[in-house]
Amino acid sequence: MEYVTPFDERVREPVAHAPRPEDLCGRTVALLDINKARGAEFLDRVEELLREHGADTVRAAKPSFSRPATGEQIAEIARGVGLVVEALAD
Amino acid sequence: MSVLPDVALERLDGPPVSIADLFAGERVVLVFVHGDCPTSLLALRRLAAAGDSAARLVCVAEEDVVGAARLARRAGVDFTTLAAPAPYELSRTLGIETVPTAVLLGADERIVGWDADAYERLLGVELPGEPRLKPGCGARSIEGEPAGGLDELEDMFERGWTDGLPVVPPTPERVAAMLGGRDPDRSLGRVPPAHGEATLERVASCAVLAGCRPAYFPVVVAAVEAALEPAFNPHGLAVTTQPAGVVAVVNGPARERLGLNGGIGALGPGNRANATIGRALRLVLTLTGGAAPGALDRSTLGSPLKVGVCFAENEEASPWQPLHVEHGFDADASTVTLVAADAPLSISEHRSRTPEELAATLGWAAAATWSPFWWPMDDTSLYVVCPEHSALFAAAGWSKERLREAIYEAVVRPARELQRGETTPTVWASGPDELIHKWTDPEKIQFVVAGGEAGRFSAVFGPCDGMGTRPITKEISWST
């Protein structure tokens, strides 16, 4: 029996994970606050720990947790840093 | 080696490819399968779970693209899958009589049926577990299409083309009737979170699945257009852990034309247009958009609203401007308005005799919506005011604006009573006696009139707070 699919069957090529770095020394890590309650406190502590391991950090924040980061913001983060930690939820 | 037919096959992970291009210079094993063969499924699952292989595995499904995609999904296949439907040119050229059959291109090696040891030798991988051997099934190329196949309603469940209830199978004839001559390829946009493209054909397929009559299709299209407006925040609503339902309110002549119910039982079952239009919208979001519950839809509890909610405003029983006129449309326009919402809370109020009393009851009923100490709320609450309640306001000469202000002003609490549990930065930043409103702004309170003529039961749909969503109204276009 033939049917008309409700799905968009195109499947995107999976993107491979970037290789995991050996260590953090001298690397720049972006800390992205998605703007949920107390996410910044979590990132403050993560930032402390990262710095203890020799990493540099930069902070970024989404304007709203309920919307995806814009392409521009993602590109800007990707340009400047090697790793990203995202405070995803409360 | 057999001379391979010079055909381009549909590939699930990229554009169509010619056989020669895909296989140039590699050690390639084709695994022929089809979706009605349990041994095929077993083989694909086991191969998908295997580690790196010494040869490139390619699944060749004796299916159309839809069937191939379904089979690959069921088996968890992450290697290239090709759709090789009737007339099965490739199968015939290679003499495939059984599935699964593995063929090492360029050599005279093949494995017929499931033989784990033989696959281990051929691919240089380990395939632990039982069974080690299982006979295959007849290939479609020699057997032809199955005569009956699955019961078609069961087939819909098998494909996952459902919200859990039975659906109407979207045959090409039914979808064509739903489209009514409209361009099937016209796109309404990409539906988050998976960004499937909402072509009219796919929307029509969802409308058929939902049980819509073709006459309802223009409403479904307008509803999808509304849902894809960035200001509605379709991405956030699709993936949130909130219940996050969508309520569709129809105004104007479409109500009578399609037999939509805005009267007794408007929010309940029993009316085909109400039940299927809301459901069609939800199927577009879930199937075309990929917001499947438990997958990309992360709603903790889900919501009965996620089956779909659509009703008409009872404009005839309303003393006020209907919703669409309030939103800037002509009274004789037909529109659909979407509001992102939590479940409706029924408000019984049979004792109030003044508009002030009634407004206070309606307002305070919403005090615990979203969360009891979370004041103020910043997204829209939708009140469905029953005719007896709206008549009381009308008799007192109250406009919608006056009611909105009265509710806003009535529902206030001192910050000290709210400084606990889940509350807002506003509450923590306020002095203990400062009065906090339940809403940030009176405009976050919206009204429609609906329901039967007897009984003083209104309802409020709480907001999807924090989603930054606002109601979207779209005009329904009847033209093709």
Contacts between the chains, C-beta under 8 A, distances in Angstrom:
chain1	res1	chain2	res2	distance
A	1	B	149	6.6
A	1	B	152	5.9
A	1	B	155	7.1
A	1	B	169	7.3
A	1	B	171	7.4
A	2	B	64	8.0
A	2	B	171	7.0
A	2	B	172	6.1
A	3	B	66	7.4
A	3	B	161	7.8
A	3	B	169	5.8
A	3	B	170	5.2
A	3	B	171	6.1
A	3	B	172	7.7
A	3	B	205	7.8
A	4	B	170	4.8
A	4	B	171	7.4
A	4	B	172	5.8
A	4	B	175	4.3
A	4	B	201	6.2
A	4	B	202	7.8
A	4	B	204	7.4
A	4	B	205	4.5
A	4	B	208	7.8
A	5	B	66	4.9
A	5	B	161	7.7
A	5	B	170	7.9
A	5	B	202	7.2
A	5	B	205	6.5
A	6	B	161	6.1
A	6	B	170	7.0
A	6	B	202	5.2
A	6	B	205	4.2
A	6	B	206	4.8
A	6	B	209	6.4
A	6	B	283	6.5
A	6	B	284	7.4
A	6	B	287	4.2
A	6	B	288	5.5
A	7	B	66	7.7
A	7	B	69	7.6
A	7	B	196	6.4
A	7	B	202	7.4
A	7	B	287	5.8
A	7	B	288	6.4
A	8	B	194	7.5
A	8	B	195	7.9
A	8	B	196	3.3
A	8	B	197	5.1
A	8	B	202	6.9
A	8	B	288	6.1
A	9	B	12	7.2
A	9	B	65	5.7
A	9	B	66	6.3
A	9	B	69	4.9
A	11	B	12	5.1
A	11	B	13	5.5
A	11	B	69	7.2
A	13	B	13	5.9
A	13	B	14	6.9
A	14	B	78	7.1
A	64	B	236	8.0
A	64	B	468	5.5
A	65	B	466	7.2
A	66	B	233	6.0
A	66	B	236	3.5
A	66	B	240	6.8
A	66	B	466	6.0
A	66	B	467	4.8
A	66	B	468	5.7
A	67	B	233	6.2
A	67	B	235	6.4
A	67	B	236	5.7
A	67	B	468	7.0
A	68	B	235	5.8
A	89	B	241	7.7
